[in-house]
Amino acid sequence: MASSPMDESQTASTSTSQSVGSLVNFLTLIQSLKTTKRTGWINHGVAGPESIADHMYRMAMMAFMIDPKDAAVDRDRCIRMAIVHDVAEALVGDITPDDGISKEEKNRREAAAMEHMCLLLGETPQAQEMRDLWLEYDAASTLEAKLVKDFDKLEMILQAQEYEASQGKVLDDFFVAAGRIQTDIGKKLADEIVVRRPNKR
């Protein structure tokens, strides 16, 4: 039997309501990214450490600053990847190598968190894009992913340099990451950050 216009209207309204509800549920879930402080800074006694969202925001700004005329890199994809690369930490927290959790287990937990989030969003195109970007980043399978991984390290060492300057900390452990930068632009930025360290070693 054909549906009446009223039936179709009610169905559309219900569908929209479910979609909006799922979106608000997701946005509420990721609120913890704004309040969860980065574990490495807590472990090193940093006062008022940055949150996960703070870290992700400056990474996104690093990606935004890519020269749009650089045809080798999809700048917009880098920005989107930076925004979502740590989104699973809303559920699993900021796991560091000092936590005694293997890389494989960390990856398993984060992958499960991503699946939960995508289901929460109702497997929308946006959810699928978020999953794809996260998988691309995790596998470092493209130039964009390699560059965003460099931004992840660069944001960390820049923050370490700033904490050293503002709090008199010695945060040598974090600068080891400078030697793991892969891209040319990343290496140039790392060199500039390291040379700005207080009482450069």
N, C-alpha and C positions, 0 to 999 in steps of 0.2 A: 504494500500500500504506500502511495506517495506521501511524503511528509508535508504538513502544512507549513506556510510561512512562519506561523507562531512556533511550531516545533523546531524549525531551522534556526530561528532567532534564539530560542532557549538553549539549543545545542551550542551555538556560537558563543553565547554568553557564558555557559558553563566551561567551555574549552578555554576561553580567555581568562576566566576566573582561576582555573587550574594553573594556567601558564603563569599568571601574575603571582599566584600563591607560591609556585615552585621557585620563581625568581627571588621573591622576598625571603624564602627559606634559605636559598643559596647565599644571598647577600648577608643574611644574619649569621650564617655559618662562618663566612670568611671574615666576620668582624674580629675574630680572634687574631687574625694576622696583624691587626692594628695594636693589639694589647700584649701579644707574646713577645718578650724580649729575646734577642738573639743570644743563644746559649754560650757561644764563645766569649762574649763580653762579660756575661755574668760570671763565668768560670775564672776570668782574669780580674775580677773585682772592679770592673768599670762602673762608675757612678752614672745613673740615668742612661743605661744603654739603649741603643736603637731597637725598634721593633722589626719584625719580619717585613711588614708593609713599608717601613722607612727604607729598608734595604732595596726592596723591589722598586720603589718609586725612583730612587736615584739611578738604579740600573736602567729603568725605562727612559730617563732623561739622557743617559749616556747614549742609548740607542737613537733617541730623537736627534742627537747632535751629529749623527752620521751624515756626511755630505750627500744630499739627495741626488747629486750628479754622479755618484759612484755606482755605475751600472753593475758592478760585481756583487753588490749586496742589496737585498730587499730590505730597506730601512723600516718600512711599516711592519714587516714580518718580525724583525728584530724587536721592535717596540712591543708588539703583542706577546712575543715569546718571553720577554723580560717581565711583563705583567703577570703571566701565569706560571712561570717556571717554579716558584715555590708555593703555589696555591695549595698543594696537598698538605703543607705544614699546618694549615688550619685544623686538620684532624690529627696528624701524627706528631706535631711539634717540630722544633728545630733540632734535629739529630746531628751530632757532631762525631768525628772519629774518636773522641775521648769518652763517648757514652758506652763503649763496649758492644756496640751493635754492628754486625758485619755489613759491608756494602750491599750484599745480596739481600739481607733482611730489610735494610733501609729501603731499598728499591721496591721490594715486595709490598711493604707497608704503604709506600707512597703511591704505587700503582693501584692498590686496593682503594685508597682514599680517592684517587682520581675517578675510578669507576663509580664509587658511591656518589660523588659530586655530579657526574654526568647523568646518572639515574635520577638524582634529585632534580636536575634541570629538565628531565623528561626527554633525554636524548635529542635535544634540539640541535639545529646546525651549529649554534654557538657552543654547545657542549662538545660536539664532535670536533670543532676547531680547537677548543681548549685541550682536548685529549691529544689531538694530532700534534699540536705545538709542544705539549709536554713530552710526548714520546720522541719527537725530533730533537728537542733539547737534551733529553736524557741519553740518547744514543749519539749525540754530537755528530749527526749524520749529514749535516750541510754546513756551508760556510757561515750561514746565519747562526746556526746553533753553536758553532765553535766560537764565533765572536761574542755571543751572549754569555757563553761560559767564561770567556775572558772578562767580560764586564762583571760577572759574579765575583771573580777574584779581585778585579780592580776596585770595585766598590768596597770590598772588605779591607784591602790594604790602605785605601784612601781614608776609610773610617778609622783604621788603626793609627795612621799617621796623625789624624785629627785628635784622637784620644791621647796619644803621646804628648801632643802639643798642649792640650787643654788640661790634662790631669797628671802630667808628669809620669805617665806609665812607660814601661819598657815592654813592647809587644812584639818582640822578635819573631815569635812563633808564626805570626800571621804573614810576615813578609817572605816566608818560604814560598808562598804561592806566586810571587813575582817571577820565580824561575820556571813556572809551569804555564806561563802565557804563551799562546800559540800564534796569534795573528800579529802582523806588523804594527797595526795601529795600537793593539793592546800592549806590545812591548814598549812602544814610544811613551804611552801613558804611564806604564809601570815605572819606567826610568825617571820620568818627571816626578812622580809621587814619591819614590824612594829618596831622591835627592833632596826632597823637602823635609825629611825627617829631622826632628830636633836632635842636635848633637849626632849628626849622621855618622853611622858606624861603618 
